[in-house]
Amino acid sequence: MGKRIAISLVTLVFLTLACPGCLVSCRRAASKSPTVEKIQRRGTVLVGTTGDYRPLSYKEPETETYWGFDLDVAGEIARRMNVSVTYVPTSWPTLTADVSDPSLFDFAIGGITITDTRLETMDMSEGYLGNGKTILCRIEDAGKFTCQEDLNHPEVRVMVNPGGLNEKFARTNLPDCTLIIFDKNEAIPGQVAEGHADVMITEITEAPWYVRNDDRLAAPLLDKPFTHGEIAVLMRKGQEDLLNVVNATIREMKADGSLKALHEKYGLAYVF
């Protein structure tokens, strides 16, 4: 026994002298981004969300309570890990930086589209909601906008929130429009309805909610989206066990019908 201990001590000393970075690397490996085990010990999963994207993720300003389709999905992920959910505010301009910071939250959710750019530096789950770019406009202007090119004129005032894919789409595809950047995404439909802009670039997931809840608005191109994609959970790399749990939850929800029921609850088109 004593001989074996002596040999182990010699080996440890040798490794420390020969490769001092090895022990540091081991300690770093043990303290990587939160895993499912760490989340379960904590008792809650920290979920980043913008809270400005009805009906997917919205924070009521008066009560500060969160609701939405994506947040119901987050709740189901948490339930299957046997933990609660704590929502952490983020924003579209800071989303990438916030996801990359392990001190803020475990994953982000709420209308986040899968893109090649995001996949280069972050991980994304399988899609759980179909999506695509479309517009909101005043109901009396609905006949003016029959295709994307109808938006690309200087006299058309297009309003978008900063830092997200709506702004990127407008700058890339509508270079001749009059582009207006407005900080609060959830307030843009009202800006359009009141005549401060002609069009909002939005998603097929978001537009129907505003049309149902504001009879001044229309979504004339809802059945002809400019893009096609899927919405998913976003997280930093190095959390493979958490990604596996999220993907397993999404697959189970598709298989057992609960994801389709959730689409029906919020009036969203089911594409899976």
C-alpha positions in Angstrom: 0.0 0.0 0.0 2.8 2.5 1.0 4.6 1.7 -2.1 1.6 2.5 -4.3 1.0 5.8 -2.5 4.6 6.8 -3.0 4.4 5.9 -6.7 1.2 8.0 -7.1 2.8 11.0 -5.3 5.8 10.7 -7.6 3.5 10.6 -10.6 1.6 13.6 -9.5 4.8 15.6 -8.9 6.1 14.6 -12.3 2.9 15.7 -14.0 2.9 19.0 -12.2 6.5 19.8 -13.1 6.3 18.4 -16.7 2.9 19.8 -17.6 1.7 22.5 -15.1 -1.2 23.3 -17.5 -2.6 19.8 -17.2 -4.0 20.3 -13.7 -5.4 23.7 -14.7 -7.1 22.2 -17.7 -8.7 19.5 -15.5 -10.0 22.1 -13.1 -11.4 24.1 -16.0 -13.1 21.1 -17.5 -14.8 20.4 -14.2 -16.2 23.9 -14.0 -17.6 24.3 -17.6 -20.9 25.9 -18.3 -23.9 24.7 -16.3 -24.9 21.1 -16.9 -28.2 19.4 -16.1 -26.8 18.1 -12.8 -25.8 21.7 -11.8 -29.2 23.0 -12.8 -30.9 20.3 -10.8 -28.8 21.1 -7.7 -29.7 24.8 -8.1 -33.4 23.8 -8.4 -34.2 26.2 -11.2 -33.2 26.6 -14.9 -32.2 30.2 -15.8 -33.9 31.1 -19.1 -33.0 34.3 -21.1 -35.8 35.9 -23.0 -36.6 39.3 -24.5 -40.2 39.4 -23.3 -41.2 41.6 -26.2 -42.5 39.1 -28.7 -46.2 38.3 -28.4 -47.4 35.6 -28.4 -44.1 33.8 -28.0 -42.4 35.6 -25.1 -44.0 38.6 -23.3 -43.4 40.3 -20.0 -46.5 42.2 -18.8 -45.2 45.7 -17.8 -47.6 46.2 -14.9 -47.3 42.8 -13.2 -43.8 41.8 -14.6 -45.2 38.3 -15.3 -44.1 36.3 -18.3 -46.3 34.4 -20.7 -46.1 32.9 -24.3 -45.8 29.9 -26.5 -42.0 29.6 -26.2 -42.2 30.1 -22.4 -44.6 27.2 -22.2 -42.0 25.1 -24.0 -39.4 26.3 -21.5 -41.7 25.3 -18.7 -42.0 21.8 -20.2 -38.2 21.5 -20.5 -37.9 22.5 -16.8 -40.7 20.1 -15.7 -38.9 17.2 -17.3 -35.7 18.1 -15.4 -37.8 18.5 -12.2 -36.8 22.1 -11.7 -38.5 25.5 -11.8 -38.0 28.3 -14.3 -36.4 31.7 -13.6 -36.6 34.2 -16.5 -33.7 36.5 -17.1 -34.1 39.6 -19.3 -32.1 39.9 -22.4 -32.4 41.9 -25.6 -32.0 41.3 -29.4 -28.9 43.5 -29.6 -27.2 41.8 -26.7 -28.5 38.3 -27.2 -25.3 36.7 -28.6 -23.1 38.3 -25.9 -25.6 37.3 -23.1 -25.8 33.7 -24.3 -22.0 33.5 -24.3 -21.8 34.7 -20.7 -22.2 31.6 -18.4 -23.1 33.8 -15.4 -26.4 35.0 -16.9 -28.5 32.0 -17.9 -28.5 28.4 -19.2 -30.3 29.0 -22.5 -32.3 31.5 -24.3 -35.8 31.2 -25.8 -38.5 33.3 -27.4 -38.7 33.6 -31.2 -35.1 32.8 -31.9 -34.7 31.5 -35.5 -32.0 28.9 -36.4 -29.4 30.6 -38.6 -26.0 29.5 -39.9 -24.4 32.5 -38.2 -25.7 31.5 -34.8 -24.6 27.9 -35.3 -21.1 29.0 -35.9 -20.6 30.2 -32.4 -23.5 28.7 -30.4 -25.7 25.6 -30.2 -29.3 25.5 -31.1 -31.9 22.8 -30.5 -34.2 21.2 -33.0 -36.9 23.5 -34.2 -40.3 23.5 -32.4 -42.1 26.2 -34.4 -42.1 27.1 -38.1 -41.4 30.7 -39.0 -40.9 33.3 -41.8 -40.7 37.0 -42.4 -43.9 38.9 -43.2 -45.4 42.3 -42.6 -48.0 44.2 -40.6 -49.6 47.3 -42.1 -52.8 49.4 -41.6 -55.9 47.6 -42.9 -56.6 50.3 -45.4 -53.2 49.9 -46.9 -53.4 46.1 -47.3 -54.0 46.3 -51.0 -50.8 48.3 -51.6 -48.5 45.4 -50.5 -48.8 42.3 -52.7 -45.1 41.2 -52.7 -41.8 42.1 -51.1 -40.8 44.5 -53.9 -43.8 46.7 -53.0 -42.0 47.6 -49.8 -38.7 48.6 -51.4 -39.5 52.3 -52.2 -38.5 55.5 -50.5 -42.1 56.5 -49.8 -42.6 53.2 -47.7 -41.7 53.7 -44.1 -40.5 50.4 -42.7 -40.1 50.1 -38.9 -38.1 47.4 -37.2 -36.6 46.7 -33.8 -32.8 47.0 -33.5 -30.2 44.3 -33.5 -32.3 41.3 -34.6 -33.1 39.5 -37.8 -35.9 41.9 -38.7 -33.4 44.8 -39.0 -31.0 42.5 -40.9 -33.7 41.4 -43.3 -34.8 45.0 -44.0 -31.2 46.3 -44.5 -30.4 43.4 -46.9 -33.6 43.1 -48.9 -35.2 46.6 -48.7 -32.3 49.0 -49.4 -34.6 51.7 -51.0 -37.2 51.9 -48.3 -37.2 54.5 -45.6 -36.0 52.4 -42.6 -37.0 53.5 -39.1 -35.4 51.8 -36.1 -37.7 51.7 -33.0 -36.4 50.3 -29.7 -39.5 48.5 -28.4 -40.5 45.6 -30.7 -43.9 45.1 -28.9 -44.8 48.8 -29.5 -44.2 48.8 -33.3 -47.6 47.5 -34.3 -49.2 50.4 -32.5 -46.8 52.8 -34.2 -47.9 51.4 -37.6 -51.6 51.6 -36.6 -51.2 55.2 -35.6 -49.5 56.2 -38.8 -45.9 56.7 -37.6 -44.8 54.0 -40.0 -46.4 52.1 -43.0 -45.0 48.6 -42.4 -43.5 46.5 -39.7 -41.2 43.6 -40.6 -42.3 40.8 -38.4 -42.9 37.0 -38.4 -45.8 34.8 -39.4 -45.8 33.7 -35.7 -46.2 37.2 -34.4 -48.4 39.0 -37.0 -51.7 37.0 -36.5 -51.8 37.9 -32.8 -51.7 41.6 -33.5 -54.3 41.3 -36.3 -56.6 39.5 -33.9 -56.1 42.1 -31.1 -56.0 45.3 -33.1 -58.7 45.8 -35.9 -56.6 48.6 -37.4 -54.0 46.2 -38.6 -53.6 43.7 -41.4 -51.1 41.0 -42.5 -51.8 40.8 -46.2 -48.8 38.5 -47.0 -49.2 36.0 -44.2 -49.6 33.1 -46.6 -46.6 34.2 -48.7 -43.7 34.6 -46.2 -40.5 36.1 -47.5 -38.3 33.5 -45.7 -38.8 30.1 -44.2 -37.2 28.9 -41.0 -37.6 27.3 -37.6 -37.5 28.7 -34.1 -35.5 26.9 -31.5 -33.6 27.1 -28.1 -30.3 28.9 -28.2 -27.4 28.1 -25.8 -23.6 28.4 -25.6 -21.5 25.5 -26.7 -20.2 23.0 -24.2 -23.6 22.1 -22.7 -24.2 18.9 -24.6 -26.2 17.2 -21.8 -28.5 20.2 -21.6 -28.9 20.3 -25.4 -29.8 16.6 -25.3 -32.5 17.1 -22.7 -34.0 20.0 -24.7 -34.0 18.0 -27.9 -35.5 15.0 -26.2 -38.3 17.2 -24.7 -39.1 18.7 -28.1 -39.2 15.2 -29.8 -41.4 13.9 -27.0 -43.8 16.9 -27.3 -44.0 16.3 -31.1 -44.7 12.6 -30.5 -47.3 12.9 -27.8 -49.2 15.7 -29.4 -48.6 18.3 -26.7 -46.6 20.5 -29.1 -49.5 20.6 -31.6 -51.9 21.4 -28.7 -49.7 24.3 -27.7 -49.8 25.6 -31.3 -53.6 25.4 -31.2 -53.7 27.2 -27.8 -51.8 30.2 -29.3 -53.3 30.1 -32.8 -50.1 29.1 -34.5 -49.6 27.0 -37.7 -48.3 23.5 -36.9 -45.7 22.5 -39.6 -44.2 19.3 -38.2 
